[in-house]
Amino acid sequence: MLTKEEMPACPVATTVELIGSKWKLLIIRNLQMRPWRFNELKRDLEGISQKVLTDSLRALEDDGIVIRTVYPEVPPRVEYRLSEMGLSMRPILDAMEAWGRSYQRAVLDGGPLAGDERQ
């Protein structure tokens, strides 16, 4: 977790600090659906390297957004899921999805973005 000294004064900057990378956002998107295993995430997130996935999951875990569960089996099974803090980010990702859909429609249809008053 960020210490008081590391915490930006701006709340938007704090959010960006925690989840501002492309990969962290996509990991959180996936984990909203269900718990995932490392290799499932690696396969689903096309283009992510093993190192970036490992580093991103560790950072999200350190920040209290993701919970890593190791099951005592042979071979060991590890799952990642969102914590309550991570689940509280759903409105952020929902808003990003809605905006992205609106943008895609505007580009494909050549029309304005939803809510765009300029004509």
Residue, then its C-alpha position, 0 to 999 in steps of 0.5 A: m500500500l502507498t504510505k502517507e508520504e507516497m500518497p499524491a495529494c490529488p485523489v485522481a492521481t492516487t487512483v492513477e498511481l494504483i491502477g493507471s497502467k493498461w495491464k492493471l486495468l485489464i487484470i482488474r477487469n478480468l478479476q471482476m468476473r471471477p477468480w483467475r489462475f496465473n496462466e489463465l490471465k496470461r493466456d487471456l491478456e494477449g501481449i502481456s509478458q510473464k514478468v509484467l503480469t507477475d509484477s502487476l499482480r504483486a503490486l495490486e496485492d501489495d496495494g490491497i486490491v487483489i487477494r492471492t490464495v495458495y491452495p495446499e495441493v500438488p501441484p500447488r494451485v494459486e488463484y487471484r481475486l479482487s478484495e473488497m477494495g478491488l471490488s469497490m472499483r467496479p463503478i470506475l471500470d463500468a464508467m470506462e466501459a460505457w465511455g469506450r462504447s460511446y467513443q467506438r460508436a462515435v468513431l464507427d458512425g461518425g457521430p458525436l459522443a454521447g452527451d456531447e452538446r457540440q453540433 
